Amino acid sequence: MRTVLKAFRDEVLGALRDPGALLVLIGGVVLYAFFYPTPYRREVLKEVPVAVVDLDRTPLSRQLARMADAHELVRVTARPASLAEAERLVLAGEAGGIFAIPSGFERDVKRGAPATVGVFADATYFLVYRQVLTGLAEVAATLSAGIEIKRLEAQGMPEAKARAFRDPLPLVSRPLFNPAEGYATYVVPGVLILILQQTLLIGIGLRGAADLDALGNGPLLARAAASVAGRSLAFLLLYSVHALFYFGIVARLFGFPVRGGGLAAAALVVPFLLSTSFLGLSLSVLFRRREAAIQTLLFTSLPAVFLASYAWPPEALPGWLRVASQIIPSTSAIPALLRVNQMGASLAHVRPELTVLWGLAVVFFAAAVLAQAARSRRPD
């Protein structure tokens, strides 16, 4: 125990004297806490610029264009005279979509013939595509419903009955766990967990392998185990504070849902941080230069995002890749912590992920001990 405490003390003092490690382990975590969520504070993309091509030029077509401009998701910024001109605006990035009203639109409506409008959305940017398609589809559906209700009223049907006839089965939808249906609530909480993992791995890589000779003259594996345990205890305590800051303060500051219990979240955070610390100590022996740790571990951030089962559905991944992804702690930690923190799940609902995290902690602890011992035997 004295050796473990000495390793803990040496790691704390060494990190405090290491500006590079402090910048990553503390400065990076705090900076990302505010830098990453800030651009998404509006949650929902609104007033996407669209071009309206009105080839009918009738009161009804102008009414439809005004309804489009009044919708919160889109904003009419141009009224070109042709589809070709509107297409040039989209290609130039000045519009995210086109609302085309064909010639004879009002005439077809008055005759009771099928009338169509065209919606062209820029699908190279999924958020723009979704908002343009949703907003203009709702505009067309609203106008269509109003026309149908007026026809029924003209046939002698009372307004209330006409509305019920037009929509006999009203749909009442409630967005669960993301009331704003916003992008920030969807993506930021998961990324914050990944930030904890990546900054911890990079920070440990910067700190490098331990000097086991400073821990005495006992058996090499015992000294390696004490070093791994002591150093990991230092990282665990520091990142427990970071996790409390992220999940308790940052989440509430930016308005993300917080429904889970603190004990359930802590039960997941501990094995997540331990497994990440042990993994970092296992990898730290591979880096002869501090810069190599940053270059190598930063490269793993994007794959970790896509393997974490929230940016991309895990069912869409090849089976072998889903299995291989389990060696990354964030693959289990992100979906489990999201269910606990945002959905109010209990530990019983995340038992498979909790089991994987503790399994990784055990495996990576053994790997870290062997790696540190092997590194100590190898001459510089």
C-alpha positions in Angstrom: 0.0 0.0 0.0 2.9 2.4 0.7 4.2 1.8 -2.8 0.8 2.5 -4.3 0.5 5.7 -2.3 4.1 6.7 -3.4 3.2 6.1 -7.0 0.1 8.2 -6.5 2.0 11.0 -4.9 4.7 10.9 -7.6 2.1 11.0 -10.4 0.3 14.0 -8.8 3.5 16.0 -8.2 4.9 15.0 -11.7 1.7 16.1 -13.4 1.6 19.4 -11.6 5.1 20.1 -12.9 4.3 19.1 -16.4 2.7 22.1 -18.3 1.9 19.9 -21.4 0.0 17.3 -19.4 -1.8 19.9 -17.3 -2.9 21.6 -20.5 -4.6 18.4 -21.7 -5.7 16.8 -18.4 -7.3 20.0 -17.1 -7.2 22.8 -19.6 -8.5 20.8 -22.5 -11.3 19.3 -20.5 -12.5 22.7 -19.2 -12.0 24.4 -22.7 -14.1 21.7 -24.5 -16.8 21.9 -21.9 -17.8 25.3 -23.2 -16.2 25.4 -26.7 -17.9 22.3 -28.1 -21.6 22.9 -27.0 -21.7 26.6 -27.7 -22.2 26.5 -31.5 -25.2 24.2 -30.9 -27.0 26.3 -28.3 -29.9 27.1 -30.7 -30.6 23.4 -30.8 -32.7 23.5 -34.0 -31.8 24.8 -37.4 -34.4 27.4 -38.4 -35.0 29.9 -41.2 -33.1 28.0 -43.9 -33.0 30.2 -47.0 -35.2 28.8 -49.9 -36.0 30.1 -53.4 -39.7 30.2 -54.5 -40.3 29.7 -58.2 -43.9 30.9 -58.8 -44.8 30.0 -62.4 -48.6 30.4 -61.6 -48.6 34.0 -60.3 -52.1 33.8 -58.9 -53.5 34.8 -55.5 -53.4 31.1 -54.3 -49.8 30.6 -55.4 -48.8 33.9 -53.7 -50.6 32.7 -50.5 -48.7 29.5 -50.6 -45.4 31.4 -50.9 -46.4 33.6 -48.0 -47.1 30.5 -45.9 -43.7 29.2 -46.7 -42.0 32.4 -45.6 -44.0 32.3 -42.4 -42.9 28.8 -41.4 -40.2 28.8 -38.7 -38.0 26.3 -40.5 -37.6 28.1 -43.8 -37.3 31.7 -45.0 -38.0 32.8 -48.6 -34.9 34.8 -49.7 -35.3 34.8 -53.4 -38.1 34.6 -56.0 -36.3 33.6 -59.3 -38.2 33.5 -62.5 -37.2 30.0 -63.5 -36.0 26.7 -62.1 -32.7 27.1 -63.8 -32.0 30.4 -62.0 -33.1 28.8 -58.7 -30.8 25.9 -59.2 -27.9 28.3 -59.7 -28.7 29.8 -56.3 -28.6 26.4 -54.6 -25.3 25.6 -56.3 -23.9 28.9 -55.1 -24.9 28.1 -51.6 -27.4 31.0 -51.4 -30.4 28.8 -50.9 -30.9 25.4 -49.3 -33.9 24.4 -51.4 -36.4 25.3 -54.0 -40.2 25.5 -53.7 -41.6 25.3 -57.3 -45.3 26.2 -57.9 -46.2 25.1 -61.5 -48.3 27.0 -63.9 -52.0 26.2 -63.7 -51.8 25.5 -59.9 -54.8 27.6 -58.9 -56.8 26.4 -61.9 -56.3 22.8 -61.0 -57.2 23.4 -57.4 -60.5 25.1 -58.3 -61.4 22.3 -60.7 -60.7 19.7 -58.1 -58.0 18.2 -60.3 -54.7 16.9 -58.7 -52.4 19.8 -58.1 -48.7 19.4 -57.4 -45.9 21.5 -56.1 -42.2 20.7 -56.3 -39.8 20.7 -53.3 -36.1 20.4 -54.1 -33.8 20.2 -51.1 -30.0 20.2 -50.9 -29.3 16.7 -49.6 -25.5 17.3 -49.3 -26.2 18.7 -45.9 -28.6 16.5 -44.0 -29.8 19.1 -41.5 -30.6 21.6 -44.3 -32.3 18.8 -46.3 -34.4 17.7 -43.3 -35.6 21.2 -42.4 -36.4 22.3 -46.0 -38.2 19.1 -46.7 -40.1 19.2 -43.4 -41.0 22.9 -43.5 -42.2 23.0 -47.1 -44.1 19.7 -46.8 -46.0 21.0 -43.8 -46.8 24.2 -45.7 -48.2 22.2 -48.6 -50.2 19.9 -46.3 -51.6 22.9 -44.4 -52.9 24.6 -47.6 -54.2 21.2 -48.8 -56.2 20.7 -45.6 -57.6 24.2 -45.7 -58.8 23.7 -49.3 -60.4 20.4 -48.4 -62.2 21.8 -45.4 -63.6 24.7 -47.5 -64.9 22.2 -50.1 -66.7 20.2 -47.4 -68.2 23.4 -46.0 -69.4 24.4 -49.5 -71.2 21.0 -49.6 -73.1 22.0 -46.4 -71.0 20.3 -43.8 -70.4 22.2 -40.5 -66.8 23.5 -40.0 -66.2 21.2 -36.9 -67.4 18.1 -38.7 -65.4 19.1 -41.8 -62.2 19.3 -39.8 -62.9 16.0 -38.2 -63.7 14.4 -41.6 -60.4 15.8 -43.0 -58.4 14.5 -40.1 -60.3 11.6 -38.5 -57.3 10.2 -36.6 -55.2 13.1 -35.2 -51.7 12.2 -34.4 -50.3 13.4 -31.1 -46.5 13.1 -30.9 -44.3 13.6 -27.9 -40.5 13.6 -28.4 -39.0 11.5 -25.6 -35.7 12.4 -23.9 -35.1 15.3 -26.3 -38.0 17.7 -25.9 -36.5 20.3 -28.2 -35.7 17.7 -30.9 -32.4 19.6 -31.0 -29.0 18.6 -32.4 -27.2 19.7 -29.3 -29.2 17.4 -26.9 -28.6 14.6 -29.4 -24.8 14.9 -30.0 -23.1 16.9 -27.3 -23.7 14.7 -24.2 -22.1 11.7 -26.0 -19.2 13.7 -27.3 -18.5 15.0 -23.8 -18.0 11.4 -22.6 -15.6 10.9 -25.6 -13.7 14.0 -24.6 -13.1 12.6 -21.2 -11.7 9.4 -22.7 -9.5 11.1 -25.3 -8.0 13.7 -23.1 -7.3 11.1 -20.5 -5.5 8.8 -23.0 -3.5 11.7 -24.5 -2.6 13.0 -21.0 -1.4 9.6 -19.9 0.6 9.3 -23.2 2.2 12.6 -22.5 3.2 11.5 -19.0 4.8 8.4 -20.4 5.9 5.2 -18.7 6.8 5.2 -15.0 10.2 4.9 -13.5 9.8 1.6 -11.5 13.2 1.9 -9.9 11.9 4.9 -7.9 9.5 2.6 -6.2 12.1 0.4 -4.5 13.8 -2.9 -5.1 10.9 -5.4 -4.8 9.7 -7.8 -7.5 9.4 -6.1 -10.9 5.7 -7.2 -11.4 4.8 -6.0 -7.9 6.3 -2.6 -8.5 4.6 -2.4 -11.9 1.3 -3.3 -10.4 1.7 -0.7 -7.6 2.7 1.9 -10.2 -0.3 1.2 -12.3 -2.7 1.2 -9.3 -1.2 4.4 -7.9 -1.1 6.4 -11.1 -4.6 5.2 -12.1 -5.9 6.4 -8.7 -4.6 9.9 -9.4 -6.3 9.9 -12.8 -9.5 8.5 -11.4 -9.8 11.1 -8.7 -9.1 14.0 -11.2 -11.5 12.7 -13.9 -14.2 12.0 -11.4 -14.2 15.7 -10.7 -14.3 16.3 -14.5 -17.2 13.9 -14.9 -19.1 15.5 -12.0 -18.5 18.9 -13.7 -19.7 17.6 -17.1 -22.8 15.7 -16.0 -23.8 17.9 -13.1 -22.9 21.4 -14.2 -22.3 21.6 -18.0 -25.4 19.5 -18.8 -27.6 21.8 -16.8 -25.9 25.0 -18.0 -26.7 24.1 -21.6 -30.2 22.7 -20.8 -29.5 19.0 -21.6 -32.0 16.6 -19.9 -30.7 15.2 -16.6 -33.0 12.5 -15.3 -30.6 9.8 -13.9 -29.5 9.2 -10.4 -26.0 10.1 -9.3 -25.2 6.7 -7.9 -26.1 4.9 -11.1 -23.9 7.3 -13.1 -21.0 6.9 -10.7 -21.3 3.2 -10.9 -20.6 3.5 -14.7 -18.1 6.3 -14.5 -15.7 4.4 -12.2 -15.1 1.4 -14.5 -15.1 3.7 -17.5 -12.3 5.8 -16.1 -10.4 2.9 -14.7 -10.5 1.0 -18.0 -9.5 4.1 -19.9 -6.6 4.8 -17.4 -5.3 1.3 -17.7 -5.6 1.4 -21.5 -3.6 4.7 -21.5 -0.9 3.2 -19.3 -0.7 0.2 -21.6 -0.2 2.4 -24.6 2.1 4.9 -23.0 5.1 2.5 -23.2 4.8 2.7 -27.1 5.6 6.4 -27.3 9.3 7.3 -27.2 8.4 11.0 -27.9 5.6 12.9 -26.2 4.4 14.4 -29.5 3.8 10.9 -30.8 1.1 10.3 -28.1 -0.9 13.3 -29.3 -0.5 12.5 -33.0 -1.5 8.9 -32.6 -4.3 9.2 -30.1 -6.0 12.1 -31.7 -6.3 9.9 -34.8 -8.5 7.5 -32.8 -11.1 10.1 -31.9 -13.2 10.0 -35.0 -13.4 6.1 -35.2 -14.4 6.1 -31.6 -17.3 8.4 -32.3 -18.7 6.1 -35.1 -18.2 3.0 -33.0 -20.0 4.4 -29.9 -23.5 3.4 -31.1 -25.1 6.8 -31.2 -23.7 8.7 -34.2 -24.2 5.7 -36.4 -26.6 2.7 -35.6 -24.6 -0.3 -34.4 -27.0 -2.6 -36.3 -25.6 -1.0 -39.5 -22.0 -2.1 -38.6 -20.5 -5.4 -39.7 -20.7 -8.0 -37.0 -16.9 -8.3 -36.6 -16.5 -4.6 -36.2 -19.2 -4.4 -33.6 -17.3 -7.1 -31.6 -13.9 -5.4 -32.1 -15.3 -2.0 -31.1 -16.0 -3.3 -27.6 -12.3 -3.0 -26.7 -12.8 0.8 -26.7 -14.3 1.9 -23.3 -16.4 4.6 -24.9 -18.3 2.1 -27.0 -20.0 0.8 -23.9 -19.8 3.9 -21.7 -21.5 6.4 -24.1 -24.8 4.5 -24.7 -24.9 3.4 -21.1 -24.3 6.9 -19.6 -26.8 8.4 -22.0 -29.5 6.0 -21.0 -28.8 6.6 -17.3 -28.3 10.4 -17.4 -30.8 11.4 -20.0 -33.4 8.6 -19.9 -33.4 7.8 -16.2 -32.4 4.2 -16.7 -31.3 2.1 -13.8 -28.2 -0.1 -13.6 -30.3 -3.1 -14.4 -31.0 -1.6 -17.9 -27.3 -1.1 -18.6 -25.9 -4.3 -17.0 -24.3 -5.6 -20.3 -22.4 -2.4 -20.8 -21.4 -2.3 -17.1 -20.1 -5.9 -17.3 -18.0 -5.0 -20.4 -16.5 -2.0 -18.7 -15.4 -3.9 -15.7 -14.1 -6.7 -17.9 -12.0 -4.1 -19.8 -10.7 -2.7 -16.5 -9.4 -6.1 -15.5 -7.9 -6.9 -18.9 -6.3 -3.5 -19.3 -4.9 -3.6 -15.8 -3.1 -6.8 -16.5 -1.9 -5.4 -19.8 -0.7 -2.2 -18.2 1.3 -4.1 -15.5 3.0 -6.3 -18.1 3.7 -3.4 -20.4 5.2 -1.2 -17.7 7.3 -4.1 -16.5 8.5 -4.9 -20.0 9.3 -1.2 -20.6 11.4 -1.2 -17.4 13.4 -4.2 -18.6 14.1 -2.6 -22.0 17.1 -0.4 -22.2 16.5 3.2 -23.5 
